[in-house]
């Protein structure tokens, strides 16, 4: 039997950050940070990872081919800073990054029960990459794959 590991909140946080940075490096992600430079101790207000994906299938084998795109993962905003527009600004920066690199699509996944995130993504123009088969019960569907087209000519 295993032993329960006891650690401080600070150590647990440091381990989560190290694991997340390790996965970002492995996936060749661009990590966008929302910073408050004058804040002592905790200047990071939010983050999002932008992972380059090649052209090809989405999550499901029968899904349509998708263009080369960025997978947006680990959108996070500090609890005390939520509902202040930081997530929207991070998503706008992710879109600007894609545009600057001529990447024509953003992709992300969200759990069906996460109503706040789904509302945000819909408001930002994300749509389902594909509809789940009508015969598939909701509890089998898992996360929802959302995509957004990026106009690479906008702003240039």
C-alpha positions in Angstrom: 0.0 0.0 0.0 1.1 3.5 -0.7 1.7 6.2 1.8 -0.1 9.5 1.8 2.3 12.3 1.0 2.0 15.4 3.2 3.2 18.7 1.8 2.6 22.4 2.3 0.3 24.3 0.0 3.4 26.2 -1.3 5.2 22.9 -2.2 2.1 21.5 -3.8 1.7 24.7 -5.9 5.4 24.5 -6.9 5.0 20.9 -8.0 1.9 21.7 -10.1 3.7 24.6 -11.8 6.8 22.4 -12.5 4.6 19.7 -14.0 2.7 22.2 -16.1 5.8 23.8 -17.4 7.2 20.4 -18.2 4.2 19.5 -20.3 4.3 23.0 -22.0 8.0 22.4 -22.9 7.2 18.8 -24.1 4.3 20.1 -26.3 6.4 23.1 -27.6 3.7 25.4 -26.3 3.9 29.2 -26.2 2.7 30.1 -22.7 1.0 33.5 -22.5 1.0 35.2 -19.1 -1.1 38.0 -17.7 1.2 39.8 -15.3 0.8 42.5 -12.7 4.4 43.7 -12.6 4.0 45.9 -9.6 2.4 43.2 -7.4 4.8 41.8 -4.8 4.9 38.0 -4.5 2.1 37.0 -6.9 2.4 38.9 -10.2 0.8 36.2 -12.4 -2.9 36.9 -12.9 -3.5 34.3 -15.5 -2.1 31.9 -18.2 -2.9 30.0 -21.3 -0.9 27.5 -23.3 -0.9 27.7 -27.1 0.2 24.3 -28.5 0.9 24.0 -32.3 -1.0 21.1 -33.9 -0.5 20.0 -37.5 -3.2 19.7 -40.1 -5.3 16.5 -39.6 -8.0 14.9 -37.6 -9.4 16.3 -34.4 -10.1 14.0 -31.4 -12.5 11.6 -33.2 -11.5 9.4 -36.1 -14.6 10.3 -38.1 -14.1 14.1 -37.5 -13.4 16.3 -40.5 -9.7 17.3 -41.2 -8.7 20.5 -39.5 -6.0 22.9 -40.7 -2.8 23.5 -38.7 -4.0 25.2 -35.5 -3.2 26.1 -31.9 -4.7 24.0 -29.2 -5.4 26.3 -26.3 -5.0 24.5 -23.0 -4.8 25.4 -19.3 -6.6 28.7 -19.4 -6.3 29.8 -15.8 -7.0 33.1 -13.9 -6.1 33.6 -10.3 -9.3 33.1 -8.2 -9.2 36.7 -6.8 -9.0 38.1 -10.3 -11.8 36.2 -12.0 -14.6 38.0 -13.8 -12.4 41.0 -14.6 -11.7 40.3 -18.3 -8.3 38.6 -17.9 -9.4 35.4 -19.6 -10.8 37.4 -22.5 -7.5 39.3 -22.8 -5.5 36.1 -22.7 -7.7 34.6 -25.4 -7.4 37.8 -27.5 -3.6 37.5 -27.2 -3.7 33.8 -28.3 -5.7 34.8 -31.3 -3.2 37.6 -32.1 -0.3 35.1 -31.8 -2.1 32.8 -34.2 -2.7 35.6 -36.6 1.0 36.7 -36.5 2.1 33.2 -37.3 -0.6 32.7 -40.0 -2.3 30.0 -38.0 -5.9 30.0 -39.2 -7.7 28.1 -36.4 -7.8 27.9 -32.6 -9.0 24.7 -30.8 -9.8 24.0 -27.2 -11.8 21.5 -25.1 -14.2 22.2 -22.4 -16.3 19.9 -20.2 -20.1 20.0 -20.9 -20.9 21.0 -17.3 -18.6 24.0 -17.3 -21.3 26.6 -18.2 -19.2 29.7 -17.4 -16.4 28.6 -19.7 -18.7 27.5 -22.4 -20.5 30.9 -22.3 -17.2 32.7 -22.5 -16.0 30.6 -25.5 -19.3 31.0 -27.3 -19.1 34.8 -26.8 -15.6 34.7 -28.2 -16.8 33.0 -31.4 -15.9 29.4 -30.7 -18.2 26.7 -32.1 -18.3 22.9 -31.8 -15.8 21.2 -34.2 -18.5 18.6 -34.8 -21.8 17.6 -33.4 -21.8 14.4 -31.2 -23.7 11.6 -32.8 -27.4 11.7 -31.9 -27.3 8.2 -30.6 -24.4 8.9 -28.1 -25.6 9.7 -24.6 -24.2 12.8 -23.0 -22.3 10.9 -20.3 -20.2 9.2 -23.0 -19.3 12.3 -24.9 -16.6 13.6 -22.6 -15.2 17.0 -23.3 -16.5 19.2 -26.1 -14.0 20.2 -28.9 -14.5 23.8 -29.9 -12.8 25.7 -32.7 -12.6 29.2 -34.0 -11.4 30.4 -37.4 -8.7 33.1 -37.3 -8.7 35.8 -40.0 -4.9 36.0 -40.7 -5.5 39.1 -42.8 -7.2 41.1 -40.1 -5.2 44.0 -38.8 -2.5 43.8 -41.5 
